[in-house]
Amino acid sequence: MNNFREIIDAFGVARLATLLGVGQSHVRVMKVRNVIPPTYWRKILDAPKPQGLESLSLVMLDDLYGVQKADEPRTASEAVE
């Protein structure tokens, strides 16, 4: 597992939307943005894991989130700082 898109694909959009209590369109946006906000991590970790995600952990999610945030383009004001 290298990114949040793979997690979303493993669960499936419909199943993950039901699990998180959000619409499928919201999950699709997460997939496009390649991020699952931390507020949803506990629900994901507490759910039965699809094949390939059995070892998913809070540390792994946090690592993916850190990499994703580091890859985001910075705004002009952030680049100056």
CYANA upper distance limits for C-alpha pairs under 8 A (distance plus 0.5 A):
  1 MET  CA      6 GLU  CA      6.66
  1 MET  CA      7 ILE  CA      7.71
  1 MET  CA     53 LEU  CA      8.24
  2 ASN  CA      6 GLU  CA      7.51
  2 ASN  CA     64 LEU  CA      7.88
  3 ASN  CA      7 ILE  CA      7.57
  3 ASN  CA     34 ASN  CA      7.34
  3 ASN  CA     35 VAL  CA      8.49
  3 ASN  CA     64 LEU  CA      6.67
  4 PHE  CA      8 ILE  CA      6.80
  4 PHE  CA     31 LYS  CA      7.48
  4 PHE  CA     34 ASN  CA      5.77
  4 PHE  CA     35 VAL  CA      5.97
  4 PHE  CA     36 ILE  CA      6.94
  4 PHE  CA     64 LEU  CA      7.70
  5 ARG  CA      9 ASP  CA      6.57
  5 ARG  CA     30 MET  CA      8.48
  5 ARG  CA     31 LYS  CA      5.63
  5 ARG  CA     32 VAL  CA      8.24
  5 ARG  CA     34 ASN  CA      5.99
  5 ARG  CA     35 VAL  CA      7.99
  6 GLU  CA     10 ALA  CA      6.54
  7 ILE  CA     11 PHE  CA      6.88
  7 ILE  CA     53 LEU  CA      7.99
  8 ILE  CA     12 GLY  CA      6.24
  8 ILE  CA     13 VAL  CA      6.82
  8 ILE  CA     16 LEU  CA      7.46
  8 ILE  CA     27 VAL  CA      8.26
  8 ILE  CA     31 LYS  CA      7.18
  9 ASP  CA     13 VAL  CA      7.39
 10 ALA  CA     50 PRO  CA      6.58
 10 ALA  CA     51 GLN  CA      7.89
 10 ALA  CA     52 GLY  CA      8.07
 10 ALA  CA     53 LEU  CA      8.04
 11 PHE  CA     15 ARG  CA      6.57
 11 PHE  CA     16 LEU  CA      6.26
 11 PHE  CA     49 LYS  CA      8.29
 11 PHE  CA     50 PRO  CA      6.59
 12 GLY  CA     16 LEU  CA      6.51
 13 VAL  CA     17 ALA  CA      6.50
 13 VAL  CA     24 GLN  CA      6.56
 13 VAL  CA     27 VAL  CA      6.66
 13 VAL  CA     28 ARG  CA      7.43
 14 ALA  CA     18 THR  CA      6.80
 14 ALA  CA     24 GLN  CA      6.40
 15 ARG  CA     19 LEU  CA      6.61
 16 LEU  CA     20 LEU  CA      6.50
 16 LEU  CA     27 VAL  CA      7.75
 17 ALA  CA     21 GLY  CA      6.31
 17 ALA  CA     22 VAL  CA      5.54
 17 ALA  CA     23 GLY  CA      6.07
 17 ALA  CA     24 GLN  CA      5.73
 17 ALA  CA     26 HIS  CA      8.15
 17 ALA  CA     27 VAL  CA      6.56
 18 THR  CA     22 VAL  CA      7.01
 18 THR  CA     23 GLY  CA      8.11
 19 LEU  CA     43 LYS  CA      7.49
 19 LEU  CA     44 ILE  CA      8.05
 19 LEU  CA     47 ALA  CA      8.28
 20 LEU  CA     40 TYR  CA      7.03
 20 LEU  CA     43 LYS  CA      7.03
 20 LEU  CA     44 ILE  CA      8.22
 22 VAL  CA     26 HIS  CA      6.91
 22 VAL  CA     27 VAL  CA      7.90
 23 GLY  CA     27 VAL  CA      7.29
 24 GLN  CA     28 ARG  CA      6.75
 25 SER  CA     29 VAL  CA      6.78
 26 HIS  CA     30 MET  CA      6.88
 27 VAL  CA     31 LYS  CA      6.74
 28 ARG  CA     32 VAL  CA      6.76
 29 VAL  CA     33 ARG  CA      6.60
 30 MET  CA     34 ASN  CA      6.22
 30 MET  CA     35 VAL  CA      5.79
 30 MET  CA     36 ILE  CA      6.36
 31 LYS  CA     35 VAL  CA      7.05
 31 LYS  CA     36 ILE  CA      8.42
 34 ASN  CA     68 GLN  CA      7.94
 35 VAL  CA     65 TYR  CA      7.48
 35 VAL  CA     68 GLN  CA      7.67
 36 ILE  CA     40 TYR  CA      7.40
 36 ILE  CA     41 TRP  CA      8.02
 36 ILE  CA     65 TYR  CA      8.46
 37 PRO  CA     41 TRP  CA      7.73
 38 PRO  CA     42 ARG  CA      8.50
 40 TYR  CA     44 ILE  CA      7.06
 41 TRP  CA     45 LEU  CA      6.60
 41 TRP  CA     58 LEU  CA      7.94
 41 TRP  CA     61 LEU  CA      8.05
 42 ARG  CA     46 ASP  CA      6.51
 43 LYS  CA     47 ALA  CA      6.69
 45 LEU  CA     49 LYS  CA      8.29
 45 LEU  CA     56 LEU  CA      7.72
 45 LEU  CA     57 SER  CA      7.28
 45 LEU  CA     58 LEU  CA      7.95
 49 LYS  CA     53 LEU  CA      6.11
 49 LYS  CA     54 GLU  CA      5.90
 49 LYS  CA     56 LEU  CA      8.45
 50 PRO  CA     54 GLU  CA      7.30
 56 LEU  CA     60 MET  CA      6.88
 56 LEU  CA     61 LEU  CA      8.02
 57 SER  CA     61 LEU  CA      6.86
 58 LEU  CA     62 ASP  CA      6.56
 59 VAL  CA     63 ASP  CA      6.58
 60 MET  CA     64 LEU  CA      6.70
 61 LEU  CA     65 TYR  CA      6.60
 62 ASP  CA     66 GLY  CA      6.63
 63 ASP  CA     67 VAL  CA      6.78
 64 LEU  CA     68 GLN  CA      6.55
 65 TYR  CA     69 LYS  CA      6.56
 66 GLY  CA     70 ALA  CA      6.63
 67 VAL  CA     71 ASP  CA      6.76
 68 GLN  CA     72 GLU  CA      7.05
 74 ARG  CA     78 GLU  CA      6.41
 74 ARG  CA     79 ALA  CA      6.70
 75 THR  CA     79 ALA  CA      6.79
 76 ALA  CA     80 VAL  CA      7.04
 77 SER  CA     81 GLU  CA      7.26
